[in-house]
Amino acid sequence: MYKYDAIDQQIVNERVAQYRDQTNRYLSGELSEDEFRPLRLQNGLYIQRQAPMLRIAVPYGMLSSKQLRKLGEIAKKYDKGYGHFSTRQNLQLNWPKLEDVPEILAELATVEMHAIQTSGNCIRNITTDQFAGVAPDEVIDPRAMAEVMRQWSTFHPEFALLPRKFKIAVSGTEQDRAIVQAHDIGMEFFKDTNNQTAIKVWVGGGLGRTPILGTVIREHLDWQHALTYCEAIIRVYNIHGRRDNAYKARIKILVKALGIEEFKKQVEAEWLHLKSNPNTITETELARVAKHFDAMPYENLPAHDPSFDSAVASNPAFAAWVKRCVHPHKQSGYRAVTLSLKPHGHAPGDASSEQMQSVADLSDSYSFGELRVSHEQNLILADVKLSDLFQLWEKARTAGLATPNIGLLTDIICCPGGDFCSLANAKSIPIAEAIQMRFDNLDYLHDIGDLELNISGCMNACGHHHIGHIGILGVDKDGSEWYQVTIGGKQGNDASIGSVIGPSFSAEEMPGVVQRLIEVYIQERTPEERFIDTVRRIGVPPFKTHVYASKAQEISNV
């Protein structure tokens, strides 16, 4: 992963000193709340429903074991002993004291971490595929380019006060796992007909109050112009984006209002003035950044391991875990492993200080001291030998990190919701826990098969409910918490936005609603179909009919 140089470290250290002074002046009364608010937001500090929330950057989802240990220590020392991994591949602390945040940032700086630009109307954390560098379907490893973009966007003076927050995702695989179509800018790296690296550029995607999948603005962009073309897009947005209405300020609204052809025309005109400037990336610059990423010291291993094959054949529990949590690797004799942060009955994406220490230890022992955060809110060990998998599983299971539910119904994506977030209309975590407990039979979950369920506590859609096979949105209804349900959303190359099935439900009804949706799927599916395939084939009406007919029957029985 990327290692800081002296300049990187100096920037982060100076930002810590600056924010320490700003906090001291606020606490002494020299700065008003209105003056302090933009300063704390620039350092990832929100004031939430119960306490401040600090969002810590995990650029493109990569962590070292040393960094994860530090996060665990900070959570134990300054918080309540746990942290929440978000869909943006960051870590959130939900209970830090405002006066402790400078100390937290200082400790983060000792392990090359920070909270810069994790909030505010700026370019946020660049995200990518959690299997970047190891995925068999990878065409281009996008991590060095993601780091180039991170350096370009950090403290970019022109883009520090955009109309709204701005999110970029990059991907270099045949199958998109970075949700590039749901970002303000999505960049797909590929090899063109001349075997040269090129980029397909998507623009105007986003979820939230108005969910829109992005549109391709350029089919082929030479990789050297990744920064200049992004700069042209963001300049057009910065000039024309709405600043009078926060709900209409995202770039997706501007693209829709202008139309993609007019928007592209303005971007291309702007780009003419930018494409030859110093932000054109050279081979030398990309190589400089790439050298900061340590190459993994892979061994020459056979494609099969007898001890692994024997363990799978003789241990059904291990075999179930391998089926759901172990993934292919481009290097012979290695696999990537997802450590589930979704044990049944617990808040999805939460990890205790002890679990963070355990994962750091597992990473050192089995994966070269590196790990990744997935947008599905799990942790990844990317480079595990086949021969080590059984021993890893035993240790992960002891630490509560081996629930074999990756990709299944209970591998729920969930925002913190009304338990923490001041923007939320309803709680998310209790709904996720109730659904997990309703579907606590792993054999039944495996029979249901691949199914993505996403929950958001408000229209900001931090839980990405719009692109869940089943999406749940918390809504305020006469001062009470209710939940709107969508089906048919999907991420990936064939991404789609889900459709609302009808009127909202109470919290108590939600596990039953999900159960009835599953009942329709099981009845209507063909042997090869996943839930999303059945929804796309038969449409929403059969699901809607069964859910509301069952609800009416329950009411009549009362």
C-alpha positions as CSV (number, residue, x, y, z in Angstrom):
1,M,0.0,0.0,0.0
2,Y,1.0,3.6,-0.3
3,K,3.7,4.8,2.1
4,Y,4.0,8.5,3.0
5,D,7.1,10.5,1.9
6,A,8.4,13.5,3.9
7,I,6.0,15.9,2.2
8,D,2.9,13.8,2.9
9,Q,3.9,13.5,6.6
10,Q,4.6,17.3,6.9
11,I,1.2,18.1,5.4
12,V,-0.7,15.9,7.8
13,N,1.4,17.1,10.8
14,E,0.8,20.7,10.0
15,R,-3.0,20.1,9.6
16,V,-3.0,18.5,13.1
17,A,-1.3,21.6,14.6
18,Q,-3.6,23.9,12.8
19,Y,-6.7,22.1,14.0
20,R,-5.4,21.9,17.5
21,D,-5.1,25.7,17.6
22,Q,-8.6,26.1,16.1
23,T,-10.2,23.8,18.7
24,N,-8.4,25.6,21.5
25,R,-9.7,28.9,20.2
26,Y,-13.2,27.6,20.0
27,L,-13.2,26.1,23.5
28,S,-11.8,29.4,24.9
29,G,-14.6,31.4,23.2
30,E,-12.4,33.1,20.5
31,L,-14.3,31.3,17.7
32,S,-18.1,31.2,17.5
33,E,-20.0,28.0,16.6
34,D,-20.6,29.4,13.1
35,E,-16.9,30.1,12.7
36,F,-15.8,26.7,14.0
37,R,-18.3,24.6,12.1
38,P,-16.5,24.7,8.7
39,L,-13.2,24.2,10.4
40,R,-14.2,21.0,12.1
41,L,-16.0,19.7,9.0
42,Q,-12.7,20.1,7.1
43,N,-11.3,17.6,9.6
44,G,-14.1,15.1,9.5
45,L,-15.9,16.1,12.7
46,Y,-19.7,16.1,12.7
47,I,-22.1,16.9,15.6
48,Q,-24.5,14.0,15.6
49,R,-27.6,13.1,17.6
50,Q,-25.9,11.9,20.7
51,A,-22.3,13.1,20.4
52,P,-19.6,14.2,17.9
53,M,-18.8,11.8,15.1
54,L,-15.3,11.6,13.6
55,R,-14.9,10.2,10.1
56,I,-11.4,8.9,9.5
57,A,-10.1,8.5,5.9
58,V,-9.2,5.1,4.5
59,P,-8.1,6.1,1.0
60,Y,-9.3,3.6,-1.6
61,G,-10.1,1.2,1.3
62,M,-6.5,0.1,2.1
63,L,-5.1,-0.3,5.6
64,S,-1.9,-1.7,7.1
65,S,-2.0,-3.8,10.2
66,K,-0.2,-1.0,12.1
67,Q,-2.9,1.4,11.1
68,L,-5.8,-0.9,12.1
69,R,-4.1,-1.5,15.5
70,K,-4.0,2.3,16.0
71,L,-7.7,2.6,15.1
72,G,-8.5,-0.1,17.6
73,E,-6.4,1.7,20.3
74,I,-8.0,5.1,19.5
75,A,-11.5,3.5,19.7
76,K,-10.7,2.1,23.1
77,K,-9.0,5.2,24.5
78,Y,-11.2,7.9,23.1
79,D,-14.5,6.2,22.2
80,K,-16.6,3.3,23.4
81,G,-14.4,0.6,22.3
82,Y,-15.6,0.1,18.7
83,G,-15.7,1.8,15.3
84,H,-18.1,1.7,12.3
85,F,-16.8,0.9,8.8
86,S,-18.8,2.9,6.3
87,T,-19.9,2.3,2.7
88,R,-17.2,4.9,1.7
89,Q,-14.5,2.5,3.0
90,N,-13.8,4.9,5.9
91,L,-14.0,4.4,9.7
92,Q,-16.4,6.4,11.9
93,L,-16.1,7.0,15.7
94,N,-19.5,7.8,17.1
95,W,-18.6,9.0,20.6
96,P,-15.4,11.0,20.7
97,K,-15.2,14.1,22.8
98,L,-14.8,17.3,20.8
99,E,-11.8,18.4,22.9
100,D,-10.1,15.0,22.3
101,V,-10.2,15.2,18.5
102,P,-6.8,17.0,18.1
103,E,-5.2,14.2,20.1
104,I,-6.9,11.6,18.0
105,L,-5.7,13.3,14.8
106,A,-2.2,13.5,16.2
107,E,-2.2,9.8,16.9
108,L,-3.5,9.0,13.5
109,A,-0.7,11.1,11.9
110,T,1.9,8.7,13.6
111,V,0.6,5.9,11.3
112,E,0.1,8.0,8.1
113,M,-3.7,8.6,8.6
114,H,-5.9,11.6,8.8
115,A,-9.5,12.8,8.5
116,I,-9.0,15.4,5.8
117,Q,-11.9,15.9,3.4
118,T,-14.0,13.2,4.8
119,S,-16.8,15.8,5.1
120,G,-17.7,19.2,3.6
121,N,-18.4,20.3,0.0
122,C,-15.2,19.0,-1.5
123,I,-13.8,15.9,-3.3
124,R,-14.2,13.1,-0.8
125,N,-12.3,9.8,-0.4
126,I,-11.5,8.1,-3.7
127,T,-12.9,4.6,-3.7
128,T,-12.2,1.5,-5.7
129,D,-12.7,-2.3,-5.8
130,Q,-11.8,-4.1,-2.5
131,F,-10.0,-6.7,-4.6
132,A,-7.8,-4.3,-6.5
133,G,-4.5,-5.8,-7.4
134,V,-5.6,-9.4,-6.8
135,A,-8.8,-9.9,-8.7
136,P,-8.5,-12.4,-11.6
137,D,-10.8,-10.2,-13.8
138,E,-8.6,-7.2,-13.3
139,V,-7.3,-5.5,-16.4
140,I,-5.6,-2.5,-14.8
141,D,-4.7,-2.1,-11.1
142,P,-6.2,1.3,-10.3
143,R,-4.6,1.9,-6.9
144,A,-1.6,4.0,-8.1
145,M,-4.0,6.2,-10.2
146,A,-6.4,6.4,-7.2
147,E,-3.4,7.7,-5.2
148,V,-2.5,10.2,-7.9
149,M,-6.1,11.4,-7.8
150,R,-6.0,11.6,-4.0
151,Q,-3.0,13.8,-4.0
152,W,-4.4,16.0,-6.7
153,S,-7.7,16.5,-4.9
154,T,-6.4,17.0,-1.4
155,F,-6.4,20.7,-0.5
156,H,-7.3,21.6,-4.2
157,P,-8.0,25.3,-3.7
158,E,-10.4,25.6,-6.6
159,F,-12.6,22.7,-5.4
160,A,-12.6,23.3,-1.6
161,L,-16.1,24.9,-1.6
162,L,-18.1,23.1,-4.3
163,P,-21.9,23.3,-4.4
164,R,-22.1,19.9,-2.6
165,K,-19.9,17.0,-1.7
166,F,-18.2,15.2,-4.6
167,K,-17.5,11.5,-4.9
168,I,-15.2,9.7,-7.4
169,A,-14.8,5.9,-7.9
170,V,-12.2,4.1,-10.1
171,S,-12.3,0.5,-11.3
172,G,-10.0,-1.6,-13.5
173,T,-11.9,-4.9,-13.6
174,E,-14.2,-6.6,-16.1
175,Q,-17.0,-6.7,-13.4
176,D,-17.5,-3.4,-11.7
177,R,-17.4,-3.7,-7.9
178,A,-16.8,0.0,-7.2
179,I,-20.3,1.1,-8.2
180,V,-18.8,3.6,-10.7
181,Q,-22.2,4.4,-12.1
182,A,-23.5,5.7,-8.8
183,H,-20.8,8.3,-8.3
184,D,-20.4,11.9,-9.4
185,I,-17.5,10.7,-11.6
186,G,-16.9,7.0,-12.3
187,M,-13.8,5.9,-14.1
188,E,-13.4,2.5,-15.7
189,F,-9.9,1.6,-16.8
190,F,-9.5,-0.8,-19.7
191,K,-7.1,-1.8,-22.5
192,D,-8.1,-0.4,-25.9
193,T,-7.6,-2.0,-29.3
194,N,-4.0,-0.9,-29.3
195,N,-3.4,-2.4,-25.9
196,Q,-3.1,1.0,-24.3
197,T,-4.6,1.9,-21.0
198,A,-7.7,4.1,-21.5
199,I,-10.7,5.2,-19.4
200,K,-14.4,5.2,-19.8
201,V,-15.7,8.2,-17.9
202,W,-19.2,8.2,-16.3
203,V,-20.7,11.4,-14.9
204,G,-23.7,12.5,-12.9
205,G,-24.4,9.4,-10.9
206,G,-25.6,9.5,-7.3
207,L,-28.2,8.2,-4.9
208,G,-29.8,10.3,-2.2
209,R,-33.1,12.1,-2.7
210,T,-32.9,11.8,-6.5
211,P,-31.2,8.5,-7.4
212,I,-29.7,8.6,-10.8
213,L,-27.2,6.2,-12.5
214,G,-24.4,8.1,-14.3
215,T,-24.1,8.6,-18.1
216,V,-21.0,7.9,-20.1
217,I,-19.5,11.3,-21.1
218,R,-16.5,9.9,-22.8
219,E,-16.0,6.3,-24.1
220,H,-12.2,6.6,-24.5
221,L,-9.9,8.9,-22.5
222,D,-6.2,8.5,-22.5
223,W,-5.1,7.7,-19.0
224,Q,-2.7,10.6,-18.9
225,H,-5.7,13.0,-18.9
226,A,-7.5,11.5,-15.9
227,L,-6.9,14.6,-13.8
228,T,-7.4,17.2,-16.5
229,Y,-10.7,15.7,-17.6
230,C,-11.9,15.4,-14.0
231,E,-10.9,19.0,-13.5
232,A,-12.9,20.1,-16.6
233,I,-16.0,18.3,-15.3
234,I,-15.7,19.7,-11.8
235,R,-15.1,23.2,-13.2
236,V,-18.3,23.1,-15.2
237,Y,-20.1,21.8,-12.1
238,N,-18.5,24.4,-9.9
239,I,-19.7,27.2,-12.2
240,H,-23.2,26.1,-12.8
241,G,-24.1,23.9,-9.9
242,R,-27.0,25.0,-7.7
243,R,-26.0,26.7,-4.4
244,D,-29.4,28.0,-3.5
245,N,-30.9,24.6,-2.8
246,A,-28.9,21.8,-1.1
247,Y,-31.3,19.1,-2.4
248,K,-30.6,20.2,-6.0
249,A,-26.9,20.9,-5.7
250,R,-25.3,17.6,-6.8
251,I,-23.8,17.3,-10.2
252,K,-26.5,14.7,-11.2
253,I,-29.1,17.5,-11.1
254,L,-27.0,19.8,-13.3
255,V,-26.3,17.0,-15.9
256,K,-30.0,16.2,-16.0
257,A,-31.0,19.9,-16.3
258,L,-28.5,20.6,-19.1
259,G,-28.7,17.2,-20.8
260,I,-25.6,15.1,-21.3
261,E,-24.8,16.5,-24.8
262,E,-24.8,20.1,-23.6
263,F,-22.9,19.2,-20.4
264,K,-20.3,17.3,-22.5
265,K,-20.0,20.2,-24.9
266,Q,-19.1,22.5,-22.0
267,V,-16.7,20.0,-20.4
268,E,-14.9,19.5,-23.7
269,A,-14.5,23.2,-24.2
270,E,-13.1,23.6,-20.7
271,W,-10.8,20.6,-21.3
272,L,-9.2,22.3,-24.3
273,H,-7.6,24.8,-21.9
274,L,-6.5,22.1,-19.5
275,K,-5.3,19.0,-21.4
276,S,-1.8,20.3,-21.8
277,N,-1.3,21.7,-18.3
278,P,1.0,20.3,-15.6
279,N,-1.8,18.0,-14.3
280,T,-1.3,15.8,-17.4
281,I,0.0,12.7,-15.8
282,T,3.4,11.4,-17.1
283,E,4.7,7.9,-17.1
284,T,7.4,9.1,-14.7
285,E,4.9,10.5,-12.2
286,L,2.7,7.4,-12.2
287,A,5.8,5.3,-11.7
288,R,6.9,7.5,-8.8
289,V,3.6,7.0,-7.0
290,A,3.5,3.3,-7.9
291,K,6.9,2.8,-6.1
292,H,5.2,3.8,-2.8
293,F,3.2,0.6,-3.0
294,D,5.1,-2.5,-1.8
295,A,5.0,-5.4,-4.1
296,M,3.7,-8.5,-2.3
297,P,6.4,-11.2,-1.8
298,Y,4.3,-14.0,-3.3
299,E,5.7,-17.5,-3.2
300,N,5.6,-19.9,-6.2
301,L,2.8,-22.1,-5.1
302,P,0.8,-24.8,-6.8
303,A,-2.8,-24.1,-7.8
304,H,-4.1,-26.8,-5.4
305,D,-3.3,-27.7,-1.8
306,P,-4.1,-31.2,-0.5
307,S,-4.5,-30.0,3.1
308,F,-7.0,-27.4,2.0
309,D,-9.0,-29.9,-0.1
310,S,-9.1,-32.4,2.8
311,A,-10.3,-29.8,5.3
312,V,-13.1,-28.7,2.9
313,A,-14.2,-32.3,2.4
314,S,-14.1,-33.2,6.1
315,N,-15.5,-30.1,7.8
316,P,-18.9,-28.8,6.6
317,A,-18.6,-25.6,8.6
318,F,-15.3,-24.7,7.1
319,A,-16.6,-25.6,3.6
320,A,-19.6,-23.3,4.1
321,W,-17.2,-20.5,5.1
322,V,-15.0,-21.1,2.1
323,K,-18.0,-21.0,-0.2
324,R,-19.2,-17.6,0.9
325,C,-16.0,-15.8,2.3
326,V,-13.1,-17.0,0.2
327,H,-12.5,-15.5,-3.3
328,P,-10.4,-16.2,-6.3
329,H,-6.9,-14.7,-6.6
330,K,-4.8,-13.9,-9.7
331,Q,-1.8,-15.5,-8.0
332,S,-1.6,-19.3,-8.0
333,G,-2.0,-20.8,-4.5
334,Y,-3.5,-17.7,-2.9
335,R,-7.0,-16.5,-2.1
336,A,-8.7,-13.3,-0.9
337,V,-10.8,-13.6,2.3
338,T,-13.7,-11.5,3.6
339,L,-13.9,-11.3,7.3
340,S,-17.6,-10.7,8.0
341,L,-18.6,-7.7,10.2
342,K,-22.2,-8.9,10.1
343,P,-22.7,-11.5,12.9
344,H,-26.4,-12.0,13.5
345,G,-27.9,-9.6,16.0
346,H,-25.1,-7.0,15.8
347,A,-24.8,-3.6,14.0
348,P,-23.5,-4.2,10.5
349,G,-20.1,-2.7,9.9
350,D,-19.2,-2.3,13.5
351,A,-15.9,-3.8,14.8
352,S,-14.7,-3.7,18.4
353,S,-11.3,-2.6,19.5
354,E,-10.5,-6.3,20.2
355,Q,-11.7,-7.4,16.8
356,M,-9.5,-4.7,15.1
357,Q,-6.5,-6.0,17.0
358,S,-7.4,-9.6,16.0
359,V,-7.7,-8.6,12.3
360,A,-4.4,-6.8,12.5
361,D,-2.8,-10.0,13.9
362,L,-4.4,-12.1,11.2
363,S,-3.2,-9.7,8.6
364,D,0.4,-10.0,9.9
365,S,0.2,-13.7,10.1
366,Y,-1.5,-14.5,6.8
367,S,-1.7,-11.5,4.5
368,F,1.6,-9.5,4.5
369,G,0.3,-7.0,7.0
370,E,-2.3,-5.4,4.7
371,L,-6.1,-5.4,4.6
372,R,-8.9,-3.7,2.8
373,V,-12.3,-2.2,3.7
374,S,-15.2,-3.1,1.4
375,H,-18.0,-0.8,0.6
376,E,-20.2,-3.7,1.9
377,Q,-18.7,-2.8,5.3
378,N,-16.6,-5.9,5.8
379,L,-12.8,-6.4,6.0
380,I,-10.7,-8.2,3.4
381,L,-7.4,-10.1,3.7
382,A,-6.3,-10.0,0.1
383,D,-3.3,-12.4,0.0
384,V,-3.9,-15.6,2.0
385,K,-2.2,-18.9,1.0
386,L,-4.5,-21.9,0.4
387,S,-2.6,-23.9,3.0
388,D,-3.3,-21.2,5.6
389,L,-7.1,-20.9,5.1
390,F,-8.1,-23.5,7.7
391,Q,-6.0,-22.1,10.4
392,L,-7.1,-18.5,9.6
393,W,-10.8,-19.7,9.7
394,E,-10.3,-21.2,13.2
395,K,-8.8,-17.9,14.5
396,A,-11.4,-15.7,12.7
397,R,-14.2,-17.8,14.1
398,T,-12.9,-17.3,17.7
399,A,-12.8,-13.6,17.1
400,G,-16.4,-13.5,15.8
401,L,-15.3,-12.7,12.3
402,A,-16.2,-15.8,10.4
403,T,-20.0,-15.7,9.8
404,P,-20.4,-17.4,6.5
405,N,-22.9,-15.0,5.1
406,I,-21.0,-12.9,2.6
407,G,-23.4,-12.1,-0.3
408,L,-26.4,-13.5,1.6
409,L,-29.4,-11.8,3.0
410,T,-27.9,-11.0,6.4
411,D,-24.7,-9.5,4.9
412,I,-26.7,-6.2,5.3
413,I,-25.4,-2.8,4.2
414,C,-26.6,-0.4,6.8
415,C,-26.0,3.2,7.8
416,P,-25.9,4.2,11.5
417,G,-29.4,5.7,11.2
418,G,-31.4,7.4,13.9
419,D,-29.4,5.9,16.7
420,F,-26.6,8.3,15.9
421,C,-27.2,10.5,12.8
422,S,-29.0,13.8,13.3
423,L,-30.1,13.7,9.7
424,A,-31.9,10.3,9.9
425,N,-35.6,10.0,9.9
426,A,-35.6,6.5,11.4
427,K,-33.4,4.0,13.0
428,S,-31.5,1.5,10.7
429,I,-29.5,-0.7,13.1
430,P,-32.5,-2.2,14.9
431,I,-34.2,-3.1,11.6
432,A,-31.0,-4.8,10.4
433,E,-30.7,-6.7,13.7
434,A,-34.4,-7.8,13.6
435,I,-34.0,-9.1,10.0
436,Q,-30.8,-10.9,10.9
437,M,-32.5,-12.6,13.8
438,R,-35.5,-13.6,11.7
439,F,-33.2,-15.2,9.1
440,D,-30.9,-16.9,11.6
441,N,-30.9,-20.2,9.9
442,L,-27.8,-20.5,7.7
443,D,-29.1,-23.4,5.8
444,Y,-32.1,-21.3,4.8
445,L,-29.9,-18.4,3.9
446,H,-27.8,-20.6,1.6
447,D,-31.0,-21.9,0.0
448,I,-32.2,-18.3,-0.7
449,G,-28.8,-17.6,-2.3
450,D,-27.2,-14.3,-3.3
451,L,-29.3,-11.4,-2.1
452,E,-28.3,-7.9,-1.3
453,L,-30.3,-6.0,1.4
454,N,-29.4,-2.3,2.0
455,I,-30.9,0.0,4.7
456,S,-30.7,3.8,4.9
457,G,-32.1,5.9,7.7
458,C,-32.9,8.9,5.5
459,M,-32.9,10.0,1.8
460,N,-29.2,10.8,1.9
461,A,-28.9,7.0,1.2
462,C,-25.7,6.3,3.1
463,G,-26.8,2.7,3.1
464,H,-27.2,2.6,-0.7
465,H,-30.7,1.3,-0.4
466,H,-31.5,2.3,-4.0
467,I,-29.1,-0.3,-5.4
468,G,-30.0,-3.1,-3.0
469,H,-31.9,-6.1,-4.4
470,I,-34.1,-5.2,-1.5
471,G,-33.8,-1.6,-0.2
472,I,-35.2,-0.2,3.0
473,L,-35.5,3.5,3.6
474,G,-36.5,5.1,6.9
475,V,-39.1,7.8,6.5
476,D,-40.9,10.2,8.9
477,K,-44.6,9.8,8.9
478,D,-46.5,12.1,11.3
479,G,-43.6,12.1,13.7
480,S,-43.2,8.3,13.7
481,E,-40.6,6.0,12.1
482,W,-41.8,4.1,9.0
483,Y,-40.0,2.2,6.3
484,Q,-40.4,2.3,2.5
485,V,-39.3,-0.8,0.6
486,T,-37.8,-1.0,-2.9
487,I,-36.9,-4.1,-4.9
488,G,-34.9,-4.5,-8.1
489,G,-31.8,-2.4,-7.3
490,K,-28.4,-3.7,-8.3
491,Q,-24.8,-2.7,-8.4
492,G,-22.3,-3.8,-11.1
493,N,-22.1,-3.5,-14.8
494,D,-25.8,-3.8,-15.2
495,A,-26.7,-1.5,-12.3
496,S,-30.2,-0.5,-11.7
497,I,-32.3,1.6,-9.3
498,G,-34.9,-0.2,-7.2
499,S,-38.7,0.4,-7.5
500,V,-40.9,1.3,-4.5
501,I,-43.4,-1.5,-3.9
502,G,-46.0,0.6,-2.2
503,P,-46.9,2.4,1.1
504,S,-44.4,2.2,4.0
505,F,-44.4,-0.2,6.9
506,S,-43.8,0.1,10.6
507,A,-40.6,-1.2,12.2
508,E,-42.4,-4.2,13.7
509,E,-43.6,-5.3,10.2
510,M,-40.2,-5.2,8.5
511,P,-38.9,-8.7,9.2
512,G,-42.3,-10.1,8.0
513,V,-42.2,-7.9,4.9
514,V,-38.8,-9.3,3.9
515,Q,-40.0,-12.8,4.6
516,R,-42.9,-12.3,2.3
517,L,-40.7,-11.0,-0.5
518,I,-38.5,-14.1,-0.1
519,E,-41.6,-16.3,-0.3
520,V,-42.5,-14.9,-3.7
521,Y,-39.0,-15.4,-4.9
522,I,-38.8,-19.0,-3.7
523,Q,-42.2,-19.8,-5.4
524,E,-41.4,-18.1,-8.7
525,R,-37.7,-18.6,-9.2
526,T,-36.1,-20.9,-11.8
527,P,-33.2,-23.1,-10.6
528,E,-30.5,-20.8,-11.8
529,E,-32.1,-17.5,-10.8
530,R,-31.0,-15.2,-8.0
531,F,-33.5,-12.9,-6.3
532,I,-32.6,-9.9,-8.6
533,D,-33.1,-12.1,-11.7
534,T,-36.6,-13.2,-10.6
535,V,-37.5,-9.6,-9.9
536,R,-36.3,-8.5,-13.3
537,R,-38.2,-11.3,-15.0
538,I,-41.6,-11.1,-13.3
539,G,-41.6,-7.5,-12.2
540,V,-42.7,-5.8,-9.0
541,P,-46.5,-6.6,-9.0
542,P,-46.4,-10.3,-7.7
543,F,-44.2,-9.2,-4.8
544,K,-46.4,-6.2,-4.1
545,T,-49.6,-8.3,-4.2
546,H,-48.3,-10.9,-1.8
547,V,-46.8,-8.4,0.7
548,Y,-49.9,-6.2,1.0
549,A,-52.4,-9.1,0.8
550,S,-50.6,-10.7,3.7
551,K,-50.6,-7.4,5.6
552,A,-54.3,-7.0,5.0
553,Q,-54.9,-10.5,6.3
554,E,-52.9,-9.8,9.4
555,I,-54.9,-6.7,10.1
556,S,-58.3,-8.5,9.6
557,N,-57.1,-11.2,12.1
558,V,-56.5,-8.6,14.8
